[in-house]
């Protein structure tokens, strides 16, 4: 425990006094008191004390005051109280985030002016999105013809209709001429 407090503070370039006999005595009494509060479970008491020490950098108020093992032991009840409240808040935030993550919102998003919208993909009869969606319908269409010659096939026209539908859905204006 003494080493952990020194390590936490030194990682932050904060000074830590070398523990004295009084420090060891106070820390020993603290461990006994916390162990008694945990029905004699020494491991649980040490785990709690180490967790609180590891939390100190998150609370600059206590980090500045718990600069020695003796001060940590003297302010233990208030430090442990603040740590418990911090843990409750963290768990509530985590639970709220978990609840909201899968919650479906019925609200429509606020429209964004076109000026601020990121560049959108414009679907064409030959883009990957359209071809993947149309793949199951390959055998339903005639494939004779070509856009290049001005005589598109039924397949190309069906793909273009789907591309136009996707573009309308995404609010993308068609670019250039369409056959």
N, C-alpha and C positions, 0 to 999 in steps of 0.2 A: 504494500500500500504506500509506503514511504517512497519507494522507487517510482511507482506509477505517478504520484503527484509531481515528483521532480522531473520525470520524463515529459509529462504533459506541459509543464511550464517551460522547460528548456527547449522543447520543439517550437515554442512561440517566442523564444529568445527572452524569456522572463526569468528573473533571478529567483532562486530557491535556496534558502539557508540550509546548511548541512544539519541534519537532524541531531538533536541533543538527547540526553537521557530524559528530559522533561517531555520532549516531543514523542518519544517512544512510549512513555508512560501514558500520555493523553490518548494516543492512538490505540494503545492496548485497551484502555478503558472504553473508548468509543466502540471498538470491535466487540467487546464483551456486552455493552449496552445494546447494540444492534442485533447481536446474536440472541440475546434474551428476548428482544422484541419479535424475533423470528422463531420462537419456541425452541431455542437451542440449536437451530440449524446454522452452524458456523459457515458452511459453504455459501448458503444463501446470503448471509450477512456480508461476507467478503465480496460476493458478486455485486450486491447492491452498492457497496461503498466504491468499488472500482468503476461501476457504471456512472455513478455520480461524479467521480473524479474525471472520467472521460468526457462528461457533459460540460464540465466547467468552461471550456473555450466557447461554448455556445451562449454563455451568460457572462458577459463582461463584468457585471456588477460583482458576482461572486468570484470570478477569476482574479480580479484585482485584490480581493480581500482574503482569499484562501491562499496566501503566499507561503504558508508554512503548515506542517502537519498539526501543530498546536492550534492554529487559527481555524483550520478545517474542523477539528474536533470541537472547538468552542462554538462555532456557528453551525454545527451539523444539523440541528433540528430545522433551522430556517433554510439551509441549503437543500436538504432532502425534501422539504416542503415545496420549494420552487422547482426542483427536479421532477417531483411527482406531478405538479401542475403542468409543467412543460410536456411530460410524457402523455398526459391526458389530452392536451391540445393537439399533439402530434397524431395521436390515435384517432381523434375526432376528424381531423383534416384528412387522414388516410381513409377513414370510413366514408366520409362525404365524397371524396374523390371516387371511391369504388362504387358508391351508389349512383353518382352522376355520370360515370363513364358509360354505362350501358343504358342510361335513361334516354328515351326518345323524346325529342323536343317537337312540339306541335307548332312552334313559332317559325315563321319564314325568316330567313336571314335578311338583315338590312341590305337593301340594294346598294351596290357599290357603283359610283359613276364610272362610265366607260374609260375615262382618262386614267383611273387608278387601277383598273383591272390588269392582272398579268396577261401576257400574251397567251392566247388560247390556241389549241390545235384545231385546224380546220380539217374535217374528215373529207376524204375523197373516195371515189369508187375503188381505189387500189390501196388505201391505207390499211395498216395492220389491224386496226380495230374493226373495220368493216369486213375485211376478209375473214377474220376469226368468227365474227357473228354470222356470216353467210355460209361458212364452210359446210354446215349440216344440210344446206339447201342446194348444194352443187348439182345434183342430178335433176333438179326440178326445172332447170333453165337450159335454153339453147345457147351454145357458146360460139356460134359462127358470127363473125363481125369484128369490127375494130373501131375504137375511137379515132385512131389516126386517119382512117379513110373516111370518117364522117358517118359510118354505119355501125354504131355500137351494137353489141350482142344483147340478147335478153338478159344474160347474166350481168353484163356491165351496167345496163339500165337499172336492174334490181339493186345492184350494189350502190349505184349513185342515189337511188331513192332512199336507201337506208342511210347513206352518208348525209343527205339533205335533212333527213329526220333527226339524226344525231346532232347536226349543226344547229337546227332550230331549237332542240332541247337544251343545248349548251349556250344558246344565245349568240352564236357565231354567225356573222354575215357571210354569205357565199362570196368567194373571191373569183373574179374572172367570169368568162362565159361558160355556160353549160349547154350541152346539146339538147 
